[in-house]
Amino acid sequence: MSTITESVDVEVPVSTAYNQWTQFEEFPQFMEGVEEIRQVDATHTHWVTRFGGVTREFDATVTEQHPDERVAWTSDSGPDHAGVITFHRLDDSRTRVTAQMDIDPEGFAENVADKLGVLDRRVKGDMNRFKEFIERRGGETGAWRGDVDRPGT
């Protein structure tokens, strides 16, 4: 399993960055290889991704979510991965968004990509595209401000 950590500073308030990140169905606009995300309910999503010519579908669950602080998830099926996105207020108009993901690549293409650092570069690119997306818009496309407590708390 590989751990990838990437951060990006965005020129929007923390609530704007957080609100946009809760809009999972918008991810294909800034995440390379993500073809579709369908929000099933408040904590469940269905993903369609394409990498190295291989299409994968999987389900994921939001395991913890707190407005303006964090969104954590884990896969329920398909490629084994989990992660957390955290939001750190730098000042009234700037936010540091940090992605930390644990990924267990599935299949030949994903394993080679992991060994060559392609997955790290893809996440870095996704974070930079998120920055461009949210700064260009100047505001979020929607928001979900509900709390999801970590299991067992």
Salt bridges, closest charged atoms under 4 A:
ASP9 OD1 - ARG96 NE 2.67
GLU32 OE2 - ARG122 NH2 3.42
GLU32 OE1 - ARG129 NH2 3.72
ASP41 OD1 - HIS44 ND1 2.78
GLU57 OE1 - HIS46 NE2 2.61
ASP59 OD1 - HIS46 ND1 2.64
GLU64 OE2 - HIS66 NE2 3.17
GLU64 OE1 - ARG70 NE 3.36
ASP68 OD1 - ARG145 NH1 2.77
ASP91 OD2 - ARG94 NE 3.14
ASP92 OD1 - ARG89 NH2 2.23
GLU106 OE2 - ARG56 NE 3.57
GLU110 OE2 - ARG56 NE 2.94
ASP126 OD1 - ARG129 NH2 2.48
GLU135 OE2 - LYS131 NZ 2.75
ASP147 OD1 - HIS66 ND1 2.60
